[in-house]
Amino acid sequence: MALGIESNTALQQVLAGMEDQRKNIASGQKKGYLFIAGGVAILILSFVLGFPIPGFIGIVALGIFGGIKLSSAYSEQSIYRNQYKRDVIGAALKFLDQSLTITPNSGIGEHEFRHCQLFNTDPDRYSTEDLVTGTAGKTDFYFAEVHAEYKTVTQTKNGTRTEWHEIFKGIIFVADFNKNFNGVTVVRPKDFGAALGAWFSKNVFSFGGNDVVKLENTDFDKTFVTHGSDQVEARYILTPVMMERILNLNHQSKYTISLSFIGSRMYIAFPLERNYFEAPVFKSLLDPTIMDEDITVIKFMYDIVKELDLNTRIWGKA
């Protein structure tokens, strides 16, 4: 387990206590699905044998019993899920830094998601959870899982068809930058540049002109496209050292990150495929690797402050 958390006796006791709870939930779900599957099998067999009525009775009876089992198991899983985040992930966070806390049912609000200006489409469906807050040195930060989608409605010969499209799924990290920015600076993956430029010019600027910021780091310009409402300020933020640090941070991430500098905050979007901090049901909590990915992502987010050297206060807030 990452960071030596396996040596945390109190945490291991919590995991051991929750293991029986996990087994009961897994057993309840398996039984529920088996009863429903058994009812379907009886229905099919009764038709094959020419006795459909007993089959209908069987699937109704077993379906109801299986549904009750599943409902009970999923109700217990909801409690187990929250306990895991509160008592296990929460304890792991404290093991890393006493300032770290997790609030499972909170996140980054939709208003702030729009405000960070990292995405060129407003969401029609939005969810967020697992807000982690903390302080690393002098720098306050927080991050949460976010899933944002937009919908399209098209007319077909059979009526309307609604489709959902992903805007972003992953973690958004927010940190105090210790400077009140006058303008907006956005750094996005190179292949996103055309769409971002059109949106940026339409939504940020009331005047014309070139909003693309040309920087002296060729590797940075190959990886990212930078837009800024204040060219001087954008270069002031993206110093040669900062660009190297962002490139290094991006190298550690599986997918290309995005950043924005607005107000006095820095926003970083990390696209991710999986949902983190979730309690396993069909895998033992006592598996020493069970929390590795969760702890790794927490440590990664925590180290951003150090990676970008945010504790070096070269500016003061105006």
Beta strands, then each sheet from edge to edge (+ up, - down):
strand 1: 101-103
strand 2: 125-136
strand 3: 139-156
strand 4: 159-176
strand 5: 185-189
strand 6: 224-228
strand 7: 258-262
strand 8: 265-271
sheet 1: 1+ 2- 3+ 4- 8+ 7- 5+ 6-
end
